[in-house]
Amino acid sequence: MLLVGLTVTCYAQKAAPETNKMFTADVLKATLLARTADEKKFCDYVIHKRDDGTIPARLIYGVHRKAVTQDKGRRFTYFKTGLEIACKREGIVLNPTPVRISPTTPSLPLPSFKGIW
């Protein structure tokens, strides 16, 4: 627990670009105890969206700080839910659902039976 406290303190004292280099998806996965492939993908997604400027780093850091104070089994869930709420308040679409498009390939024509009779 002391290590987490020192890490958070170090993040607070560093400049933003240097902090972003240190605060990676692997750090999220380790500190939030991400277990499933979907949880790990979400951590990768969040850092990618931070790096492309979609999600402000301040939101991620704030929610993460609170999440690591939760029970070990609830950290990831707390982080994901908290980040979804914070992004919604900011008008940021998090994990947009893909739009389903109907297939554009034509169906096979049915054979004509008129010539048989």
C-alpha positions in Angstrom: 0.0 0.0 0.0 2.9 2.3 0.7 4.1 1.8 -2.9 0.7 3.0 -4.3 0.8 6.0 -2.0 4.3 6.9 -3.2 3.3 6.3 -6.9 0.3 8.6 -6.6 2.5 11.3 -5.0 5.1 11.0 -7.8 2.4 11.3 -10.4 1.1 14.5 -8.8 4.5 16.1 -8.8 5.5 15.3 -12.4 4.7 17.3 -15.4 1.7 16.0 -17.5 3.7 14.6 -20.5 6.1 12.7 -18.2 3.2 11.4 -16.2 1.5 10.2 -19.3 4.6 8.2 -20.2 4.6 6.6 -16.7 0.9 6.0 -16.5 0.4 3.2 -19.0 -2.2 0.6 -19.7 0.0 -1.9 -17.8 -0.1 0.4 -14.7 -3.9 0.5 -14.9 -4.1 -3.3 -15.3 -1.9 -3.9 -12.3 -3.3 -1.3 -9.9 -7.0 -2.1 -10.8 -6.3 -5.8 -10.8 -7.8 -6.3 -14.2 -8.3 -10.0 -14.7 -10.4 -10.7 -17.8 -9.4 -10.0 -21.4 -12.3 -7.5 -21.6 -11.0 -5.6 -18.6 -7.5 -5.5 -20.0 -8.8 -4.3 -23.4 -10.7 -1.5 -21.6 -7.5 -0.4 -19.9 -5.7 -0.3 -23.3 -8.7 1.5 -24.8 -8.7 4.2 -22.0 -5.0 4.9 -22.4 -5.3 5.0 -26.2 -8.2 7.6 -25.9 -6.1 9.6 -23.5 -3.2 9.6 -25.9 -5.4 10.7 -28.8 -6.9 13.5 -26.8 -10.4 12.1 -26.5 -10.4 11.6 -22.7 -8.6 14.2 -20.6 -5.9 12.7 -18.4 -7.4 14.5 -15.4 -10.5 12.4 -15.6 -8.6 9.2 -15.8 -6.2 10.1 -12.9 -9.0 11.3 -10.7 -11.2 8.2 -11.1 -8.1 6.0 -10.8 -7.0 7.6 -7.5 -10.4 6.9 -6.0 -10.7 3.4 -7.5 -7.5 2.2 -5.9 -8.9 3.0 -2.5 -11.7 0.5 -3.0 -11.7 -3.2 -2.1 -9.4 -5.2 -4.4 -12.2 -7.1 -6.0 -14.1 -3.9 -6.9 -11.4 -1.6 -8.1 -11.8 -2.3 -11.8 -15.6 -2.0 -11.7 -15.4 1.2 -9.7 -12.9 2.6 -12.2 -14.9 1.7 -15.3 -18.2 2.9 -13.9 -16.7 6.1 -12.5 -15.0 6.9 -15.8 -18.2 6.3 -17.7 -20.0 8.7 -15.5 -17.3 11.3 -15.7 -17.1 11.1 -19.5 -20.9 11.3 -19.8 -20.8 14.5 -17.7 -18.2 15.9 -20.0 -20.1 14.9 -23.1 -17.5 12.3 -24.1 -18.7 9.1 -25.8 -16.9 6.2 -24.2 -16.9 2.9 -26.0 -19.3 3.7 -28.7 -21.4 0.8 -29.9 -20.8 -0.1 -33.5 -23.6 0.6 -35.9 -24.9 -2.5 -37.6 -25.1 -2.3 -41.3 -27.1 -4.8 -43.4 -25.1 -6.8 -45.8 -24.7 -5.3 -49.3 -24.2 -8.5 -51.2 -27.3 -9.5 -53.1 -29.0 -12.8 -52.3 -28.7 -15.6 -54.7 -31.4 -15.7 -57.4 -33.8 -18.6 -57.1 -33.9 -20.9 -60.1 -37.0 -20.5 -62.3 -39.2 -23.5 -62.5 -41.4 -22.1 -65.3 -39.5 -24.0 -68.0 -39.9 -27.3 -66.3 -43.7 -27.4 -66.5 
